[in-house]
Amino acid sequence: MDRVRVAVQAADPITLAGLTSCLTSRPELVIEPTHAEADVIVFATDRVNTQVLVDLRQSAQEISVPRVLVTNELNPVDVLSVVESRVVAVLPRTAATGTRLINSVIAAANGGGMMPPDLLGELLKQIDYLHREVLTPRGLSSSGLTTREIDVLRLMADGMDTAEIAQKLCYSERTVKNVIYGVTGRLNLRNRPHAVAFAMRAGAI
């Protein structure tokens, strides 16, 4: 089995040493000195405040790997923000036993996640609000694509050209081209294959 490469970031050296010692007790985990080589990042902080949210967001933009957050205090209203920063597991420090920490890291490396029930419930409420009040009124899905854009990109992924897509959807060819131009421009996508790849990664098609 491939070893999971873990980078650890903490606000103080004692916490850093403790987390590192715990993680190195398992042979399937190896500590990486820098984030760039890590499969998972463990981020420990006493309290998630505005500066921590900014740091998490910037870090996620630089290195897109899953994160395990260990903290004493996380305001439920901030749970969506940390998830958007690639945090897939949240462990309260009081409950962060060695076994739970290791299981969270392994789950994160395998595409899973772990979260206390109250935070998970709050996350679901925030996602529901986002869909109901922000995306749906604008005709958007969670991927940031409209229904029309998804329809066009799905047929494009099937290998259809502009004329075939127009015939299938009963649109004019100009409409199909405008849809493609609109989505590539709005989402900074380079070309049609890039747009299809984006939609697939977002789970829209």
Buried (B, 14 or more C-beta within 10 A) or exposed (E): EEEBBBBBBBEEEEBBEBBBEBBEEBEEBBBBEEBEEBBBBBBBBBEBBEEBBEBBBEBBEEBEBBBBBBBEEBEBEBBBBBBEBBBBBBBBEEEBEBEBBBBBBBBBBEEEBBBBEEBBEBBEEBBEEEBEEEBEEEEBBEBBBBEBBBBBBBBBBEEBEBEBBBEBBEBEBEBBBBBBEBBBEEBEBEEBEEBBBBBBEBEBB
